[in-house]
Amino acid sequence: MDIELRKSSSRTRVFKTVFPGETNHYNTLYGGLALNWMDEIAFIAATRFSRQCYVTVSSDRVNFNVPIPAGTIVELDAYVSKIGKSSLEITVDTYCEEMYSDKRTKSMTGVFTLVAIDENRKSTPIKFPEPQQLGL
């Protein structure tokens, strides 16, 4: 399968709602919870890319540009931005939408590096399964 097609088919989007119990004393989303969500979706995108086991080895940089208030919709958009021998760099863009208007703001961006691992939890080269194995 073409690498660009594989990258586009592994792009992953998740929507969440920010509830009051997920906020800090400023009534905005906890930064740690936002990182958790971003790491989780990065893992899903990596797994969808080659259907191998992955572990996160780093979050290179996360920019918290705009606070995300309670009562908003959050979209996390993860995509493969770099391919190595055994690692993938996954970029996660996070958008905040007001619940009852069309206002949408890019709130955060983060880059996560995940490494493919084998059954012994050692790094292994990224493999590309045949399209029929993926149901494509």
RASULHU-V485698 format. One record per pair of residues at least 24 apart in sequence whose C-alpha atoms are under 8 Angstrom apart, sorted by sequence separation. I is the first residue (numbers start at 1). J is the second residue. D is the distance in Angstrom with one decimal. If there is no record, write none. Layout:
I/J/D  I/J/D
This chain:
72/96/6.6  73/97/5.0  89/113/4.5  90/114/7.6  72/97/5.8  73/98/6.4  88/113/5.7  89/114/6.5  72/98/5.1  73/99/6.1  87/113/6.7  88/114/5.4  14/41/7.5  71/98/7.7  72/99/5.2  87/114/5.5  88/115/6.4  13/41/7.8  68/96/6.3  71/99/6.8  87/115/4.2  12/41/7.0  86/115/5.7  87/116/6.1  86/116/5.6  49/80/7.9  12/44/7.3  12/45/5.6  45/78/6.2  11/45/5.9  45/79/6.3  46/80/7.2  10/45/5.4  41/76/7.4  45/80/7.2  10/46/7.4  41/77/7.8  42/78/5.8  41/78/6.3  42/79/7.6  86/123/6.5  10/48/5.1  29/67/7.2  38/76/7.0  86/124/5.6  87/125/7.9  9/48/8.0  10/49/5.0  28/67/6.1  29/68/5.5  37/76/7.9  66/105/7.9  68/107/7.1  86/125/4.3  87/126/7.2  9/49/7.6  28/68/5.2  29/69/6.1  66/106/7.5  67/107/6.7  85/125/5.5  86/126/5.0  28/69/4.1  29/70/6.6  65/106/7.9  66/107/4.6  85/126/6.2  7/49/6.4  27/69/5.9  28/70/5.7  46/88/6.9  65/107/5.3  66/108/6.9  6/49/6.2  27/70/5.9  64/107/6.4  65/108/5.6  46/90/7.2  64/108/4.8  45/90/7.5  63/108/5.4  64/109/7.2  23/69/7.7  62/108/6.9  63/109/5.5  23/70/6.6  62/109/5.6  63/110/6.4  22/70/7.7  42/90/5.8  62/110/4.1  42/91/7.4  61/110/5.6  62/111/6.7  20/70/5.6  42/92/6.7  60/110/7.3  61/111/5.9  18/69/7.2  19/70/5.5  20/71/7.4  41/92/7.8  59/110/7.1  60/111/5.5  61/112/7.9  18/70/5.0  19/71/5.9  59/111/5.7  60/112/6.0  18/71/5.4  59/112/4.3  60/113/7.4  17/71/6.7  18/72/5.6  38/92/6.3  58/112/5.7  59/113/6.3  17/72/5.9  18/73/6.4  57/112/7.8  58/113/5.2  17/73/4.6  18/74/7.2  56/112/7.0  57/113/5.7  58/114/7.2  16/73/5.8  17/74/6.0  56/113/5.9  57/114/5.6  15/73/6.9  16/74/5.1  56/114/4.3  57/115/6.7  15/74/5.6  16/75/6.5  55/114/5.3  56/115/6.5  15/75/4.5  54/114/6.0  55/115/5.5  14/75/5.7  15/76/6.4  54/115/5.3  55/116/6.7  13/75/6.8  14/76/5.3  54/116/4.4  55/117/7.3  13/76/5.5  14/77/6.7  53/116/5.6  54/117/5.7  13/77/4.5  52/116/6.4  53/117/5.6  12/77/5.8  13/78/6.4  52/117/7.4  53/118/7.0  11/77/7.4  12/78/5.2  11/78/5.8  12/79/6.6  11/79/4.7  46/114/7.3  10/79/7.0  11/80/7.2  10/80/7.7  42/112/6.8  8/79/7.6  43/114/7.3  7/79/7.1  38/110/7.5  7/80/6.0  39/112/7.1  52/126/7.7  52/127/7.7  50/126/6.9  50/127/6.1  50/128/5.5  51/129/7.6  50/129/6.6  1/128/7.8  1/130/6.9  1/131/6.4
